[in-house]
Amino acid sequence: MLRRVAFASTIGTAAEYYDFFVYGTAAVLVFGPKFFPSADPLIGTLAAFATYAVGFLARPLGGIVFGHFGDRVGRKKALIVTILIVGLGTFAIGLLPDYQSIGIWAPIALIVIRVLQGFGVGGEQAGAVLLTAEYAPPARRGFFASLVQLGAPAGFLIPSGLFALLGATLTQAQLLDWGWRVPFLASALLVAVGLYIRLRTEESPIFATIQRTKAVASRPVVEVVRQFGPTIVKGVGAKLIEACAFAMYTMIVLAYGKAHGIAQGMLLETVIVAVALELVTIPLAGALSDRIGRRTTFIAGALLHVALVVPFFMAIDSGNRAAIQLVMILAISVGHSLCYAPQAALFPELFPARVRCSGIALIWQIGSLLGSGVLGLLAVKLIQLTHGNSLALIIYVAVLGIVSAVSLFALPETAPQRRDGDLHDWGGGEPVEVRTAARASSSSSSLAQP
C-alpha cells in the first residue's frame, strides 16, 4: 500500500506542477502576445507573470480550506477534490479564446481560472506529502516522503519537453496560433491517471485512528495557529529559498535570457537536463535527511544557493553552454534537491496528527506565495526596470537563502532517529516529550513507594 500511496501522491503533485510550469513556460514564450498584447514584448511578459502570481495569491486560502478539510474529513477526500480543480483548470486554459477573438474577456477568463487553480493547488501539496509520510516507516520517512517531490521535476519536464518538441516542429506562427494549446489539453491524461489511482488508495491509517477515537480537531486551522504560530512562521521562512530558487532557475531565467538575447532553446535544454537529474537527486537527498537530519540537509541546500547565485548569473551572461549547464546542475539538481526533499518529512513532523494537514498547508502555501509567486512578478519587473541587470535578482536570492538558513536553525530537528523519537506523537496524541515526562514521573513515583 505504501508504494501505491507514494505513486498516487506523486502523480497528483506532478499534475499540480504541470499546471504551474506549463503556464510559466507559456507566459514567457506565448502568453504576452496572445492574451496581453503590447508594443513592448517585456510588458506583455510582465502582464502574463502577473496572472501567474494571481494563482499564488489564492493558494493560502486553498491551503486553509483544504487543510481544514483534510484534518476534519480525511486526506484522501481532499486530494480527490484538489486534483479535479487543478486539472480541469489547466484543460480549460487550452480551450480559451485569445485577446484577438474576445478582447478583454480573454485575460479576465485567464485570471479567473488561475485563481481557481491556485485555490486547488493550495490543498494539493500538503495532503499529498502528508498521506505518504503517514504511511512511511519512521526510519525511512524522509526517503519515502521525498518520492512525492518527484512530481515537481516530472511536472516540469513533461510540459517543457512538449514545448521544446512543438518549438522544433512548428513554425513560430503555428506555435502562437494553436500549438501552445497542446500542452494544456494534454494535462487531461495526467489528471485522469492521478484521479484513478487516488480513488483506489486507502485513507491514511493515522487519520482513520483519529476518526475512530473521535480525536478530530473541531477547528484545526485555529488550533494550529494558536498552538504552533511561531513554528509556522519559522517554517514559512525555511520554505522561502526553495520556492524562490526553483522559480528563478526554471522560469525567471527564461525571461532574463530573453532580455539579453540568449537563445531560449539552449536555456530551456540546460534547464531540462538539470531538472531531469532531480529524479535521482531528490530521493538521495531524502535518504540523506534520514541519516544526518532534516535541518542539516536543508541548511546545506539553502547556503549552497547563496554561494551559487553570483556564479549562476555570470555563467548565464557568458552565453557559454557548458558553463550554463554546470551551474544549472549545481543549483537545481543539487541545491534545490537538498532543500526540497527534506521538507516533505520536516513539515509534517513539526505538528501533531490532528492539525498536521492545516499546519503543513499554511507553511507550504504562504512560503510559496512569498518565495515564488511574488518573485515571478517582481523578478520580471526588475529585469524591465534595470534593463536586464542581474544585481537585484542576486540580492533577492541571497537574502532569502540567509532567511531560510536562520529559520531552519531556529526549528527543532525532527528526524526520529536523530532525536530518539518523533517530536510529536505521530498517531494523533500529545507531544512525545509530555508522554516521556509522564512516564518518567510515574516511574519515579513507583520507585519511591515502599
Secondary structure, DSSP 8 states (H G I E B T S, - for coil): -HHHHHHHHHHHHHHHHHHHHHHHHHIIIIIHHHHS--SSHHHHHHHHHHHHHHHHHTHHHHHHHHHHHHHHT-HHHHHHHHHHHHHHHHHHHTT---HHHHTTHHHHHHHHHHHHHHHHHHHHHHHHHHHHHHHS-GGGHHHHHHHHTTHHHHHHHHHHHHHHHHHHHS-HHHIIIIITHHHHHHHHHHHHHHHHHHHTS---HHHHHHHHTT---SSHHHHHHHHHHHHHHHHHHHHHHHHHHHHIIIIIHHHHHHHTT--HHHHHHHHHHHHHHHHHHHHHHHHHHHHH-HHHHHHHHHHHHHHHHHHHHHHHHHT-HHHHHHHHIIIIIIIIHHHHHHHHHHHHHTS-GGGHHHHHHHHHHHHHIIIIIHHHHHHHHHHHHTTT--HHHHHHHHHHHHHHHHHHHHS----HHHHTS-SB-TTSSSBHHHHHHHHHHHHHHHHH--
